[in-house]
Amino acid sequence: DHALVLYTWPEVSLPPPSVGSPLDSHMRPLRSFIGLYPLEGRAGATGGNAPRPVRMLGSFCRVTSITVVSARPHLVVGASEMGSLMVWDLRQKPKPPTAGDGAPCSQDPEIAHFEGPVWLATVFSTDLFAFSVVAATAPTAGDDDALPSRPGAHGAGGTGSSGGGVHSVEVCCVRSSDAQNGDALVFALDLMGIVSFWRVLELANVSHQSVKLALQGSMSIAEGRHCLGDFLSASYISVHPQQQAQFVVASTSGLQQCSRRRSSSVADGPRRLELIHCPADADGEEILLPSLDQPCCSDFSPFFPGLLLVGYAEGDLALFDCSVCVPIAHWAGAITGAPGRATSVAWSPRRPCVFFVKCGRTLDVWDLAQRTHTPLQSVDLDGL
């Protein structure tokens, strides 16, 4: 009954902290925040105004992606441009932006709402691991020629159980697996194509309850696959809802189907899902050339195992059965407003034949049971 909305903005020059209200001083170092909005009853709205967020989750670095942990809706995991993961616990008591009793200073009710106790800080960050690894590998006093070893230098995913140094570039996408067959795993994908897997731990004692992320492993999708410098330029990850070990990564080299298991079998399906056939080298290995069609988003069907909906930056839509390498349906130029605008796709959680495509400010509703070639309805979000 609530929705999370991520806000981020470019770094700009701001007035000194002595200028402005206490809320301005609190917002000055923030690079992103997440608003938790009620969906029913327009709670928090007054008159004709838009609903106000009941919680504000702040971050001092730019947040690139967020997800809610399956079966634990009180935990929100965010990825940052610094390569770290952060966790917010919605059960925590919110606080005002500045120290004090939380009484608003502004006479404007819209601003006064954000000056009240609606702010939540992170309860955990993997930056703690990175700092501890750097401190442990720092050169000792007097050793001027020694250089600190880079965390994760022993492999693409690092070797320490703490997880320090797994991601050295921006984490572009974070997703949670389904928890039907056990505890949910958090998948984090960075631009290089490194995927890390994290288990969420909730540790309770007499005084308080703490939340941590435990690294379960990592793998490089681009390693040894004819990518320049093993840099995949990845953008999106989708986790199989019925099998936690299976996932699909979207990148400039197309769609790659991967498994957490090091061994692969024919039952896992092809490694690459493509609109056209991919060439191979002399040894029979697929050559990951830059794809003419750039996948930008994807979503697994919650009803049919292995059925994947993919949106492309050029405006195409494709429906894949992950057991075969070519799509079972392809709609060229079907996305309204593409290219040049942010695109996302999602299946309906209640109707197996219905999915949604959002591009810019337009939402297309598809119902394959009634119409298979065009959207059943298009909604202009500016008019809502």
N, C-alpha and C positions, 0 to 999 in steps of 0.2 A: 504493500500500500504506500510505499515511498519510492522515490527515484533519486539517483545520484547524478549530479551535473558537475562536470569538470570545467573550471575556468582557468585560463592561462593567458599571459600577455607578454609582449616583448619588453626587454629591460629598457627603461627610460630614465632620464635624469629627473630626480625628485628634489623638492625643497628640503632644507635641513630639518632634523627632528624637532627643533624648537619651534618650527612653524606648523600650524595646523592643530587639529583636535587630537585627543588621545587615540581615537580610532585611526587617524592618519599615521601616527607613530607606530601603531601595531601593524598596519598594512604596508609600511615602508619596506621592510626586508622580505616580504612575501613575494614569491614568484608564481604561485598557484594556490587555489583553494577549491574545495569540493563542497557543494551545497546539497544538503539532504532535504528534499521537498516532499510534502504530503501530496498524494494523488487524489484522495477522497475528501469531499467536503470543503476543499480549498482552505484548509486550516491555515491560519496565519494571515489570511487576506482580510483587508478591511475595505468596505465600499467597492469600488470598481478596480482596485489595485490588484496586481498579480500576487500570487501566494509568496510568502516569505519562507526562506529555509529555516527549518527547526534546528538544524545543526550546521556548523561551518567547520570544515576540516582544513587547516592551513598547512602550508609547506614552504620552506625557505629555498627550495630549488624547484625548477619547473617539472611538474608532473606530466608525464606523457601518456599514461594509460592507467585505468583503474579496473578492479574486479571485486565482486563480493564472493567470499569463500562459500562454496556449496555446503548446505546443511548448517552453516554458521552465519546467518545473515547479519549478525552484529559485528563481524570482522570485515574490514575493507582494506584491500592491499593495493598500493599504488607503486608505479615504476617511475623513475626519475631520469633526467638527462645525464646525471652523473654516474649511471650504472648501478644504482642502489634500489632496494625495495623498502617500502615503508608500510606500517600497519597502523590502522586506527581502530579503536574499540568503541562502538557506539553505546556501550553500557557505561562508559566512563561519565563522571559528572562534568557537565559543561561549565566553562568559566568565562568571565568577561575578558575582553581584549587587554585590559590593563588591571593592575592590582587595585583592590578596593572592594567596595560592597556591590559593585556591578550596576550601580544606578546610572542610567543614561544621562549624558550631558546635553545632547542635542534636543532642540524643540521639534525637529522634524521627525515624525513617527517612523519613517522609513529608515533613517539613519540611526535613530534611537534603538531600533530592534537589533542592529548589529553591534551596538555598544553594550548590550546586555549579555547574560550568560548563555551564549550559544556556541562558543568556540571549543574545539577539541584539538589537543595536540597528539602527535604520534605516540604510540606505546612501545614501538620497536622499529629499528632501522638496521639494515645490513651494513650501514656505514660503520657501525661498532666493530664489525669483523674486519673491515678494511683498515681501520685505524690501528687495531691490535696487531694485524699482520705487519703493517709498515713499521710499527714501533719495535716489533720483535726482530725485524730484519735490518734495522738501522745500524750504520757503522758505529763502532765503539769510539770513545774519546781517544784521540791521538792517531787514529787510522784514517788519515786524510785522503789516501788513495782508494779507499774502499767505497764501492758504490752499492747502495741498497738494492737487493734483488727484487725484481718486480713480482708482486703477488700473482700466482697462477702461471709462472714461467715454465713449470714442468708439464704443461699441457694446456689445451684450449680451454678446459674447464677448471683448471686448478686442482690441487690435490688435498687441500686442507678440508676437514669436515666442517669447519666454521663457515666457509663460503667466501672468505676474503679474496678479492681479485678475480672472481668468476667473470664479471663483466667490466671491461675497460672502456666501453663506449656506451652510448645512450641505449637504455632498454626501451624499445619502441612498443612492446605489447606484453601484457600480463593477463593470463586467464586462469580460471580455476576449473579443475576437472569435476565431473559428476561424482557425488559421494554415495551412490547406490551400492557399489560393491566394496565399500570401505571408506577410509578417511580420504578427503579430497587432497589433491596435489595442486600446488600453484606452479604454473609454467611461466617462465620469463624468457622473452626473446629479445636479443639486442640486434643492432644494425649489422653486425658482422656475421650473424647467423648462428650464434652460440645460444643454446637453449639450456636453462638450468631448471631443476626440479626441486621444490621446497615442500616440506611437510609443516603444517601449522600445529604448534604445540601450545596448549593452554595449561599452565602450571599453577595449581592452587595451593596456598598454605593458609596458616591461621590468620595472618594479617591482611593479605591481599592476593589477587590473582594476576599472574603475568602471562603475556603472550610472546611467543618467539617463533622464528622461522628456522627450520633445520634443513640444511642442504642435503638432498638425496642423490645428487649427481648432476652431471652436465655433459653436453655433447656439442660438437661443431658440425653444423649441417653442411658447411661449405668446404670442409677439409678434404683435399684431394679431388675436387670436382671441377677442375679447370676454371676456377674463379680467380680473378686478379688479386693476388695477395691473400687468397682465401677469404676475401671480403664479399659477402653475399648480397649486401644491401637489402636486408630483409625488412618486412613491414608489418606482417600480421601472422598470428598463429591461431589455429582452431583445434580444439581437443575433441577426440572422438567421445561421444557421450556414453557409449556402452563399453569401451575399452580404454582405460586410462593410459595404456602404453602407446596408443596410436595417436598421431597428431599430424597436421598439415601446416606447412610454412609457406607463406606467400612472399615472393621477392621479385627483383628485376629479372631473375632467371626462371620465372614461372612458379608453378605450384609443385612442392616437393612433399611427398608422403614419407613420414619417418616413424620410427618406433624406438621406445626407450630400451628395448632389448637389443643387445649388440648383434645377435644372430637374426637373420631374416629368412622368410620362407615364401613360397608361392602364394600362400593364403593371405599374406600381408598386402598383396596387390602391387602394382607398379610403383617405382620410386618417384616417378614424375607424372603429373596429371597435366595434359596439354591439349590445346585446341587442334594442333597439327603435329605431325610426327617429328620427333627429335633425332638429329643425326648421331652417329656413333663413331668412335675412333677405331684404330686398327685392332684393338683388344676387345672390341665389343662394348666398351663403356660409353654411356651417354655423355655427350658434350653439352654442358649447360651454357649455351649461347644466350646472349641477351634476348629476351622474348619480345616479339612484336606486340603481343598483348600482355599488358602489365596487370596482374591480379592485385587488387587493393584491399579486398575484404572477402570473408567466407564465413559460412555457418553450417554446422551439421544439423540434419533433421533430427528432432527428438523422437520421431516415430519410426523411421525406417533406417536400420543400421547401414552406415557407409554412404548415405545419400548426402552429398555436399553441394551447397549453393555457393557460387562464386561470382563476385562482381569485379569488373575490369575497369581500369581508369579510362579507357577509350569509350566506355558506354555499353559494353557487351555484358550479357548474363549467360552463365553456363551451369548446367546441372550434371554433376558427376556421380557415377557409381564408383567408389574407390577401389573396386576389384578389377576395373578395366581402365585403360589409360586415356581413352577418349571420352568426351561428354556424351551423355544420353540425350541431352537437349541443349541447344545453343541459340540464344536470341541476340542477333547483331544489332547494335545501336538501340537497345531497348531501355536504357536508363535515361530518364528525363533529366535534362540539364547537363549531362556529361558531354565531353570531358571538361576538366578544369575546376571541378568542385569536389569536395569531400564526399565520399560515397560509403554507405554501410548497408548490410543486408542482415535480415533476421527472419527465422521461421516463427510462425505462430505456435505458442505452447499448447493450444487447444484444438486447432483444426489442421490436420495433416497436409492438406493441399494448399494452405495459405501461407504466403511469405510477404515480407515487406522490404522495400528498397527505398532508402533515403539518399537523395543527392541534393546538396545545398539546402534550399528551403522547400523542397518538393518531396512528398511521401507517396510512393506508388504502392498500391495494394494489389497483389496478384492472388487469384484463386484458380488453380489449374483444373479444378473440378467443373468450373463454368466457362473459362476462357483460357486457352493455352498459348495464344500468340501476342496478346497485349495485356497491360494491367487492367484489372476490373474497375479500379477507381484511382484517381490522383487527387491528393490533398495539398493545397497551398498552405503551408504552415504560417505564412505571414498573415493570413486571413483569420487565424484562430484567436 
